[in-house]
Each structure stands twice: as structure tokens, then as C-alpha cells.
């Protein structure tokens, strides 16, 4: 599979996605500061490799990621480029002690206000256009209406109600109907809320972060088959579960944005052992596995340098032996019903 191969996101006006995209969270200074030179070199390397789908959000560095994308877009030109960003977090000027950086460092003096109302969607969309320096985005995603982000299933349900009862979904639909955005969806950390949203509204796609990986395949039970049945495309974020499937079970390895537990480290070590028996690196298996499912349109690993982009491209394109997947299933490390990529 080549990163620059293009597949359509099926909606009224199909949106093209390259099979590999670029995830913009790290360029918002996720966990550590990234220099402007390194950020632009990473984006340039992705463009030079033929990657044409770029995902970002206001949350990522409180606007830093979007502004860096905007700088790159001025070089690339808008034509032939697919951009997604998100709504749900408004960035508001604040006092220094009110800044809400979440997991990002060296951020602007802003605080986050969650707002999934009609006005909130429109304000967020307009602010993103300004930071990106464009007059339209191709995909607009509802960001983080999940329990992971809001602390409980009850809180997640309240945000979903806000989206539908206070006009957020109407705003998204109006933007799509007017052709201002090509597709609407949600970008979240849980498949359960994606399935809930799919039952409530007319969504074109979902960006699912970290919930379909070598470590997690519960989405196979109901959500991913539903996406296939309805031809709803899935954009797969977080293929490394926020780190550990790239680094292996090293000291300080992260899983789901926190230090990995002993149980997770042990499972990763067992997966890596099977990979090693086949001459495959763990990171190669992690990135390629997710694309075996027919619902997946693209995978969007992040990068903070040109070298990381080049590594992602190399591991995405290397043929892997089919026996790897069957041995992982035989060892009980991969679900039997998990579709796998074509082998070498």
C-alpha cells in the first residue's frame, strides 16, 4: 500500500483521502516543544511523500497546530489538499493562571471553553479558518464528546444532547449543505460514542483515535461492521495507542496518554516477540494492521520532524509476511475475526 494512494470519503460531494494522512496533534507541542523549523520540515516531508490529507484541531497547542498548518498551506497551495479540523473547544483569551494547556506545552495565553451549540460550532469554524488561512475545510469533526474527555458516560451523554438540542448538529448540516465543508463527522477516543452518534444523525465519517489497534479490537463487535454496512468511512488516529506500539514496552512508555500499566507492557512485549520472530518491527505491524479493515479509509500518524515522516512512510509501505497475523491470532494476541492486510 502506498501512502499517496487516494480513496474517496463517500458523501454528497466525495472527499479524497490519501491512504496515509498527517495527524497534527504533535505539532501543537504535545508533551514537548517542537521548533517551527522542525514542524515545517515535517509538513514538507509529508507533502513531498505525496500525503495530501492533513488533520488538526483548535485544541492542539491552543491554535499552534492550525497556524503551523496554515503556514504550510501557503507554500503548498489549497488545491489538491484535504484538511480536517474540529469544533467543540473555543479558545478564549485569559489571564496567565487560567491557561488550559491540557497535554500541550509552551502554548498561547488561552483557555478552553467547551461549546457544542449552534453558535459554538460557527464561532469555532470561523476561528479555525482564520488560523489556517483558508476559506473552507473539507471535513469538520465534532471533537471529544466522549467519556474519556469529559470524565464519565453521563457527561458524554450530556455533550451529545448539547450537540443535538442546542443546534450544533444543525450548524454542521448547514455548513455541509452550503458546500462550505465537504463532510461532517466526529473525532473521539471511543467507538461507543461514534456508534451512538451514527444512530442519531447523518454523519459521513468518524476519526477514531486509539480504539482500533494491535492492542484493542472491541470495535469489531458492532461499530465497524455498522460503518461497513452504511459505507461510513473511518479515519484511524492514534495507531500507536499514544506511544507504546511505536516505542515498545520501554521505561516510561505511554498508553492512552498516560504511563502504561504492567499488564499493557506485558501484552506489548508478547506482541513484539511474535513480530521479532517474523523479522518485523512492532511499529511496522502497528501501523499496517489497522488498514486491513475495510472501514478504514486512512491512518494519520503524527510526526514532529521530517525524519519521523520518512519513517512512517517507510514502515507503511514495507510488505509484511502474512504469517505474522496468523501467529498473533494463534497466540491469542489478536482477535480471530480481525481482518488483516494482504501478506507479502
Residue pairs with C-beta under 8 A, 6 or more apart in sequence:
1 19
1 288
1 291
1 316
1 317
1 341
2 19
2 50
2 317
3 18
3 19
3 20
3 49
3 50
3 51
3 312
3 313
3 316
3 317
4 18
4 19
4 20
4 49
4 50
4 51
4 52
5 18
5 19
6 16
6 17
6 18
6 19
6 52
7 16
7 17
7 19
7 297
7 298
8 14
8 15
8 16
8 17
9 15
9 16
9 17
9 139
9 182
9 183
9 204
9 205
9 233
9 297
10 204
10 231
10 233
11 176
11 182
11 183
11 204
11 205
12 176
13 179
13 182
14 182
15 82
15 138
15 139
15 182
15 183
15 204
16 52
16 53
16 82
17 53
17 82
17 233
17 235
17 297
17 298
18 50
18 51
18 52
18 53
18 82
18 298
19 291
19 297
19 298
19 299
19 316
20 51
20 53
20 298
20 299
20 300
20 301
20 312
20 313
20 316
21 51
21 53
21 54
21 55
21 82
21 235
21 298
21 299
21 300
22 42
22 43
22 46
22 51
22 53
22 54
22 55
22 300
22 301
22 302
22 303
22 309
23 55
23 237
23 238
23 300
23 301
23 302
23 303
24 54
24 55
24 56
24 57
24 60
24 65
24 66
24 68
24 69
24 302
25 57
25 60
25 65
25 302
26 34
26 302
26 303
26 304
27 34
27 39
27 42
27 43
27 56
27 60
27 61
27 64
27 65
27 68
27 69
27 302
27 304
28 56
28 59
28 60
28 61
28 62
28 64
28 65
28 104
28 107
29 61
29 64
29 104
29 105
29 106
29 107
30 60
30 61
30 103
30 104
30 302
31 103
31 104
31 105
32 105
33 105
33 106
34 304
36 68
38 304
38 305
38 306
39 68
39 304
40 68
40 71
40 72
41 305
41 306
42 303
42 304
42 305
42 306
42 308
42 309
43 54
43 68
43 69
43 72
44 72
44 75
44 306
45 303
45 306
45 309
45 310
46 54
46 303
46 309
47 72
47 76
49 309
49 310
49 313
51 309
51 313
52 80
52 81
52 82
53 82
53 84
53 298
53 300
54 69
54 72
54 81
54 82
54 83
54 84
55 83
55 84
55 85
55 139
55 187
55 207
55 235
55 237
55 300
56 65
56 66
56 69
56 83
56 84
56 85
56 86
56 132
57 65
57 66
57 85
57 86
57 89
57 141
57 143
57 187
58 66
58 85
58 86
58 89
58 90
58 91
58 124
58 127
58 128
58 131
58 143
59 86
59 89
59 102
59 104
59 112
59 143
59 144
60 66
60 104
61 104
61 107
61 108
62 91
62 99
62 100
62 101
62 104
62 107
62 108
62 110
62 112
63 91
63 108
63 110
63 131
64 104
64 107
64 108
66 85
66 128
66 131
66 132
67 131
67 132
69 83
69 132
70 131
70 132
70 133
70 134
71 133
73 81
73 83
73 132
73 133
73 134
74 133
78 134
82 138
82 139
83 132
83 134
83 137
83 138
83 139
84 137
84 138
84 139
84 140
84 141
84 187
84 207
84 235
85 128
85 132
85 137
85 139
85 140
85 141
86 124
86 128
86 140
86 141
86 142
86 143
86 187
87 116
87 120
87 121
87 124
87 125
87 128
87 140
87 141
87 142
87 143
87 168
87 172
88 114
88 115
88 116
88 120
88 124
88 142
88 143
88 144
88 145
88 159
89 112
89 113
89 114
89 115
89 124
89 143
89 144
90 112
90 113
90 114
90 115
90 120
90 123
90 124
90 127
91 108
91 110
91 111
91 112
91 127
92 110
92 111
92 112
92 113
93 109
93 110
94 109
94 110
94 111
95 109
96 109
98 111
99 107
99 109
99 110
99 111
100 110
100 111
100 112
101 107
102 112
103 257
114 150
114 159
115 123
115 124
116 142
116 145
116 159
116 162
116 163
116 166
116 168
117 162
117 166
117 167
117 168
118 166
118 167
118 168
118 170
118 171
119 167
120 168
121 167
121 168
121 171
121 172
121 175
122 171
125 137
125 140
125 171
125 175
125 181
128 137
129 135
129 136
129 137
136 180
136 181
137 181
138 181
138 182
138 183
139 181
139 182
139 183
139 184
139 185
139 204
139 205
140 172
140 175
140 176
140 181
140 183
140 184
140 185
141 184
141 185
141 186
141 187
141 205
141 207
142 163
142 168
142 172
142 184
142 185
142 186
142 187
142 188
142 197
143 186
143 187
143 188
144 150
144 187
144 188
144 189
145 156
145 159
145 160
145 163
145 186
145 188
145 193
145 197
146 156
146 188
146 189
146 190
146 192
146 193
147 153
147 155
147 156
147 190
147 193
148 188
148 189
148 190
148 256
149 156
149 188
149 189
150 156
150 158
150 159
156 190
156 193
160 193
160 196
160 197
160 200
162 168
163 169
164 200
164 201
169 201
172 181
172 184
173 184
173 202
175 181
175 184
176 182
176 183
176 184
176 204
183 204
183 205
184 203
184 204
185 203
185 204
185 205
185 206
185 207
185 235
186 193
186 194
186 197
186 203
186 206
186 207
187 206
187 207
187 209
187 235
187 237
188 194
188 206
188 207
188 208
188 209
189 209
189 210
189 211
189 238
189 256
190 211
191 208
191 211
191 212
191 218
191 219
191 223
191 224
192 223
194 206
194 208
194 223
195 222
195 223
195 226
197 203
197 206
198 206
198 223
198 226
198 227
198 230
198 232
203 232
204 232
204 233
205 232
205 233
205 234
205 235
205 297
206 227
206 232
206 233
206 234
206 235
207 234
207 235
207 236
207 237
207 300
208 219
208 234
208 235
208 236
208 237
209 237
209 238
210 216
210 237
210 238
210 241
210 242
210 256
211 218
211 219
211 238
212 219
212 220
212 224
212 234
212 236
212 290
212 293
212 296
213 238
213 239
213 240
213 241
213 245
213 286
213 289
213 290
214 245
214 271
214 285
214 286
214 289
214 328
214 333
214 334
215 241
215 244
215 245
215 255
215 264
215 267
215 268
215 271
216 241
217 334
217 335
217 338
220 293
220 335
220 337
220 338
224 234
224 293
224 295
226 232
227 233
227 234
227 295
228 294
228 295
232 295
233 295
233 296
233 297
234 293
234 295
234 296
234 297
235 297
235 298
235 299
235 300
236 290
236 291
236 296
236 298
236 299
236 300
237 299
237 300
239 245
239 286
239 287
239 289
239 290
239 299
239 301
240 246
240 247
240 283
240 286
240 287
240 301
241 255
241 256
242 254
242 255
242 256
242 257
243 253
243 254
243 255
244 253
244 254
244 255
244 260
244 264
244 265
244 268
245 268
245 282
245 283
245 286
246 282
246 283
246 286
247 253
248 268
248 269
248 272
248 282
249 260
249 264
249 265
249 266
249 268
249 269
249 272
252 259
253 259
253 260
253 265
253 268
254 260
255 261
255 264
260 268
267 333
268 282
270 331
270 333
271 282
271 285
271 328
271 333
272 282
274 324
274 327
274 328
274 331
274 333
275 281
275 282
275 284
275 285
275 324
277 327
278 320
278 321
278 323
278 324
278 327
279 321
280 320
280 321
280 324
281 315
283 315
284 315
284 318
284 320
285 320
285 324
285 328
287 299
287 301
287 312
287 315
287 316
288 315
288 316
288 320
288 341
289 325
289 334
289 338
289 340
289 341
290 296
290 299
291 299
291 341
292 325
292 338
292 339
292 340
292 341
293 338
293 339
294 339
299 316
301 312
303 309
303 312
319 343
319 344
320 341
320 343
320 344
321 343
321 344
322 340
322 342
322 343
322 344
323 343
324 343
325 334
325 338
325 340
325 341
325 343
328 334
329 335
329 336
329 338
334 340
